[in-house]
Amino acid sequence: HNHREDEPGPKQLFTFTIYLNDDYDGGEIDFVDEYNKHLIVYKPKKGDVTVFPAGRPFWHGARAVTSESSKYFIRNFFNYTNNFRHY
């Protein structure tokens, strides 16, 4: 079951990210693979684009940047609004 999909209000459907640099340490993205029960670790490179469904089963998190450099990226969401109310 998707995370809060039945609740009314705005929802994120897809996440789009464009990575602008890769001159930093750390900053990997962790994706939880619920089906195969393991963690996928991805280190973005400059120019990479990721597109994935927001929410379950595509849980993800970003690790902290561990160097003095900064991580730059552009993130955008494709949203929709659930106007259906359960009574």
N, C-alpha and C positions, 0 to 999 in steps of 0.2 A: 504494500500500500504506500502511495506517495505521501511525502511529508506535508501534512495540512492541506492537501489538495481539495478536500471537501468544505473547508472553511471559506466563508465569503470574503471578498476583498482582492487586492492586487496580488499576483503571483508571478514569480520568475519562472519562465519556461526553459530558456536556454541561456547559457553564459558564453560570451565571446571575449577572448583576451588576445591582444597583440603585444608581444614583448619587444621593447625598444632597445634593450641592452643586455649584455651577459657578462660584463666586467665586474662581477661581485662574487663573493663566496656565500654559500648557503642559498636560501631562497627557493629550494626545491618545492614542487607541488606533490602532495601525497594524495592518491586516489585509493579509496577502499573498494576492493573487489569482493563484494558480499557473496557472489556465486562461487568463486574459487577459494574464498577465505584467505586472501593475502593482500598485501599493500603494494601498490604500484608507485614508484618514486620517479618523478620526471623533472629533469633540470632544463628549463626553457633556454633556448638560444635566441640571440638577436634575430628578429624577423619571424620567429615562430608564431603561429596562430593556433589557439585551441578553441574548440567549440564543443560543448557538451551539455546535456540536459542538467538543469538545476535540480538539486534535491535527490532523493532516493531513486535508484540505487547508486547514484554517482556522488556520494559524499566525498568531500575533498577538503584539504587544508594546506596552507602555505607555511613552510618553515621560515624561520627568521633569517635575515641576511646577517652573516657573521663577519663581514669585512667593513672597512670604512666607506666603501662605495655604496651607492643606492641602487635599488632595483626599480626600473621604470617600465610601466606597461599601461595600456589602455584597456579598460574593461567596459563592456556594455552588456545589457541584458535585454532579451526579448521577453516582454511581459504580457500578461493577459489579466483580465479581471473576472473573478468568479462571482456572479450576481445571484447564484442559487443559494437559497437559505433552507436549511433543514428545520422542520418543525416537529 
